[in-house]
Amino acid sequence: MAPSLAALVPVRIPLPRPWTPSGHGSRLPRSESANDPQIGVDLAPVSKIRRVFEGRTRLLADVFTQEEIRYSFGRRRPFEHLAARYAAKEAVFKGLRTGVSGATRWQDVEVVREACGGPRVILRGEAARLAAARGFRRCALSLTHAGDYALAAVLFIA
């Protein structure tokens, strides 16, 4: 029986070196900088969002802005849209590497629709301050929902 090609040719895959702004690999260990893009992703079950928020106007108002509530309840399946917005808020907090604590509030993150129909994030208060302190100037957002789940992905860019 002939040996396999893998047994005959040893393969050594080098680990990638950290990228530098000049485009060349660095031999130094990588340290995170404020110019690095940062991603946040969250998945929210629509049924759970319905169970938690349905009929609780005060809780809705604590988490969502008036515009988010108006938009979502103007749609045929409001809790799908609320779940997507909730996931977006969580994704933003993950991207900023923080949580809702201290001066950060749920309403510091608002999801609105652009004229073209796509979602956009507006940061206010402590969330805006944290993003600026980390050197982020832009935030891209993608939302989707399928079945019982809503997914949000956020990319912070310097």
C-alpha positions as a Markdown table, in Angstrom:
| # | Residue | x | y | z |
|---|---|---|---|---|
| 1 | Met | 0.0 | 0.0 | 0.0 |
| 2 | Ala | 1.5 | 3.4 | -1.0 |
| 3 | Pro | 1.8 | 6.1 | 1.6 |
| 4 | Ser | -0.5 | 9.1 | 1.2 |
| 5 | Leu | 0.8 | 12.4 | -0.3 |
| 6 | Ala | 0.4 | 14.1 | 3.1 |
| 7 | Ala | 2.7 | 11.5 | 4.7 |
| 8 | Leu | 5.4 | 12.2 | 2.0 |
| 9 | Val | 5.2 | 16.0 | 2.0 |
| 10 | Pro | 5.3 | 17.5 | 5.5 |
| 11 | Val | 3.1 | 20.6 | 5.5 |
| 12 | Arg | 3.9 | 23.5 | 7.8 |
| 13 | Ile | 1.4 | 26.2 | 7.7 |
| 14 | Pro | 2.8 | 29.5 | 9.1 |
| 15 | Leu | 0.7 | 31.5 | 11.5 |
| 16 | Pro | -0.2 | 34.8 | 10.0 |
| 17 | Arg | 1.7 | 37.8 | 11.4 |
| 18 | Pro | -0.3 | 40.8 | 12.6 |
| 19 | Trp | -1.1 | 43.3 | 9.9 |
| 20 | Thr | 0.3 | 46.8 | 10.1 |
| 21 | Pro | -0.9 | 50.0 | 8.4 |
| 22 | Ser | 2.0 | 49.8 | 6.0 |
| 23 | Gly | 0.6 | 46.5 | 4.8 |
| 24 | His | 3.6 | 44.5 | 6.0 |
| 25 | Gly | 3.4 | 41.9 | 8.7 |
| 26 | Ser | 4.8 | 42.9 | 12.1 |
| 27 | Arg | 7.0 | 40.6 | 14.2 |
| 28 | Leu | 5.8 | 42.3 | 17.3 |
| 29 | Pro | 2.7 | 40.9 | 19.2 |
| 30 | Arg | -0.4 | 42.7 | 18.2 |
| 31 | Ser | -2.0 | 45.1 | 20.5 |
| 32 | Glu | -5.5 | 46.4 | 19.9 |
| 33 | Ser | -5.7 | 50.0 | 18.8 |
| 34 | Ala | -8.6 | 52.4 | 18.5 |
| 35 | Asn | -8.3 | 52.3 | 14.7 |
| 36 | Asp | -9.2 | 48.6 | 14.5 |
| 37 | Pro | -12.7 | 47.9 | 13.2 |
| 38 | Gln | -14.9 | 46.3 | 15.8 |
| 39 | Ile | -17.9 | 44.0 | 15.2 |
| 40 | Gly | -20.9 | 43.2 | 17.4 |
| 41 | Val | -23.5 | 40.6 | 16.6 |
| 42 | Asp | -26.7 | 39.6 | 18.5 |
| 43 | Leu | -29.5 | 37.2 | 17.9 |
| 44 | Ala | -32.9 | 37.8 | 19.6 |
| 45 | Pro | -35.9 | 35.4 | 19.8 |
| 46 | Val | -39.0 | 37.3 | 18.6 |
| 47 | Ser | -41.2 | 35.2 | 21.0 |
| 48 | Lys | -39.1 | 36.2 | 24.0 |
| 49 | Ile | -39.3 | 39.9 | 23.0 |
| 50 | Arg | -43.0 | 39.6 | 22.7 |
| 51 | Arg | -43.3 | 37.8 | 26.1 |
| 52 | Val | -41.2 | 40.4 | 27.8 |
| 53 | Phe | -42.5 | 43.6 | 26.3 |
| 54 | Glu | -46.2 | 42.9 | 25.2 |
| 55 | Gly | -48.5 | 45.1 | 27.2 |
| 56 | Arg | -45.7 | 46.7 | 29.2 |
| 57 | Thr | -45.6 | 50.3 | 27.9 |
| 58 | Arg | -43.3 | 51.6 | 30.6 |
| 59 | Leu | -40.7 | 48.8 | 29.9 |
| 60 | Leu | -41.0 | 49.5 | 26.2 |
| 61 | Ala | -40.3 | 53.2 | 26.8 |
| 62 | Asp | -37.3 | 52.3 | 29.0 |
| 63 | Val | -35.6 | 50.3 | 26.2 |
| 64 | Phe | -36.9 | 51.7 | 22.9 |
| 65 | Thr | -37.2 | 55.3 | 21.7 |
| 66 | Gln | -40.6 | 56.7 | 20.7 |
| 67 | Glu | -39.6 | 56.5 | 17.1 |
| 68 | Glu | -38.6 | 52.8 | 17.4 |
| 69 | Ile | -41.9 | 52.0 | 19.1 |
| 70 | Arg | -43.9 | 54.1 | 16.5 |
| 71 | Tyr | -42.1 | 52.4 | 13.6 |
| 72 | Ser | -42.4 | 48.9 | 15.0 |
| 73 | Phe | -46.1 | 49.1 | 15.9 |
| 74 | Gly | -46.8 | 50.6 | 12.5 |
| 75 | Arg | -45.7 | 47.3 | 10.9 |
| 76 | Arg | -47.7 | 44.1 | 10.4 |
| 77 | Arg | -45.5 | 42.1 | 12.8 |
| 78 | Pro | -44.3 | 44.7 | 15.4 |
| 79 | Phe | -42.4 | 42.3 | 17.6 |
| 80 | Glu | -40.1 | 41.1 | 14.7 |
| 81 | His | -39.1 | 44.8 | 14.3 |
| 82 | Leu | -38.7 | 45.3 | 18.0 |
| 83 | Ala | -36.6 | 42.1 | 18.3 |
| 84 | Ala | -34.3 | 43.4 | 15.5 |
| 85 | Arg | -33.9 | 46.7 | 17.2 |
| 86 | Tyr | -33.2 | 45.0 | 20.5 |
| 87 | Ala | -30.6 | 42.8 | 18.8 |
| 88 | Ala | -29.1 | 46.0 | 17.3 |
| 89 | Lys | -28.8 | 47.6 | 20.7 |
| 90 | Glu | -27.1 | 44.5 | 22.1 |
| 91 | Ala | -24.8 | 44.3 | 19.1 |
| 92 | Val | -23.7 | 47.9 | 19.6 |
| 93 | Phe | -22.9 | 47.3 | 23.2 |
| 94 | Lys | -20.9 | 44.2 | 22.2 |
| 95 | Gly | -19.1 | 46.2 | 19.5 |
| 96 | Leu | -18.2 | 48.9 | 22.1 |
| 97 | Arg | -17.2 | 46.2 | 24.5 |
| 98 | Thr | -19.5 | 47.5 | 27.2 |
| 99 | Gly | -22.9 | 46.7 | 28.6 |
| 100 | Val | -25.9 | 48.6 | 29.7 |
| 101 | Ser | -24.4 | 49.8 | 33.0 |
| 102 | Gly | -23.6 | 53.1 | 34.7 |
| 103 | Ala | -24.2 | 56.0 | 32.5 |
| 104 | Thr | -25.0 | 53.9 | 29.4 |
| 105 | Arg | -28.7 | 53.6 | 28.6 |
| 106 | Trp | -30.7 | 51.5 | 26.2 |
| 107 | Gln | -32.1 | 54.6 | 24.6 |
| 108 | Asp | -28.5 | 55.9 | 23.9 |
| 109 | Val | -28.7 | 53.5 | 20.8 |
| 110 | Glu | -31.5 | 54.2 | 18.3 |
| 111 | Val | -32.2 | 52.3 | 15.1 |
| 112 | Val | -33.8 | 54.5 | 12.4 |
| 113 | Arg | -34.6 | 54.0 | 8.7 |
| 114 | Glu | -32.6 | 55.8 | 6.1 |
| 115 | Ala | -34.4 | 57.4 | 3.1 |
| 116 | Cys | -33.5 | 54.4 | 1.0 |
| 117 | Gly | -35.1 | 52.1 | 3.6 |
| 118 | Gly | -32.0 | 50.6 | 5.2 |
| 119 | Pro | -31.4 | 50.7 | 8.9 |
| 120 | Arg | -29.0 | 53.2 | 10.6 |
| 121 | Val | -27.7 | 53.5 | 14.1 |
| 122 | Ile | -27.8 | 56.8 | 16.0 |
| 123 | Leu | -25.7 | 56.9 | 19.1 |
| 124 | Arg | -26.3 | 59.4 | 21.9 |
| 125 | Gly | -25.1 | 60.0 | 25.4 |
| 126 | Glu | -22.6 | 57.6 | 26.9 |
| 127 | Ala | -22.7 | 55.3 | 23.9 |
| 128 | Ala | -21.7 | 58.2 | 21.6 |
| 129 | Arg | -19.0 | 59.2 | 24.1 |
| 130 | Leu | -17.6 | 55.6 | 24.2 |
| 131 | Ala | -17.6 | 55.3 | 20.4 |
| 132 | Ala | -15.7 | 58.6 | 20.0 |
| 133 | Ala | -13.2 | 57.7 | 22.8 |
| 134 | Arg | -12.4 | 54.5 | 20.9 |
| 135 | Gly | -11.9 | 56.5 | 17.7 |
| 136 | Phe | -15.0 | 55.2 | 15.8 |
| 137 | Arg | -16.5 | 57.6 | 13.4 |
| 138 | Arg | -18.9 | 55.4 | 11.5 |
| 139 | Cys | -21.2 | 52.5 | 12.4 |
| 140 | Ala | -22.6 | 50.1 | 9.8 |
| 141 | Leu | -25.7 | 48.1 | 10.7 |
| 142 | Ser | -27.4 | 45.1 | 9.1 |
| 143 | Leu | -30.7 | 43.6 | 10.4 |
| 144 | Thr | -32.6 | 40.5 | 9.4 |
| 145 | His | -35.3 | 38.3 | 10.8 |
| 146 | Ala | -36.3 | 34.7 | 9.9 |
| 147 | Gly | -38.8 | 32.5 | 11.8 |
| 148 | Asp | -38.6 | 33.3 | 15.5 |
| 149 | Tyr | -35.2 | 35.1 | 15.3 |
| 150 | Ala | -34.0 | 38.6 | 14.6 |
| 151 | Leu | -30.3 | 39.1 | 14.0 |
| 152 | Ala | -28.2 | 42.3 | 14.0 |
| 153 | Ala | -24.6 | 42.9 | 13.0 |
| 154 | Val | -22.8 | 46.1 | 13.7 |
| 155 | Leu | -19.4 | 47.2 | 12.4 |
| 156 | Phe | -17.7 | 50.2 | 14.0 |
| 157 | Ile | -15.1 | 51.9 | 11.7 |
| 158 | Ala | -12.5 | 54.5 | 12.6 |
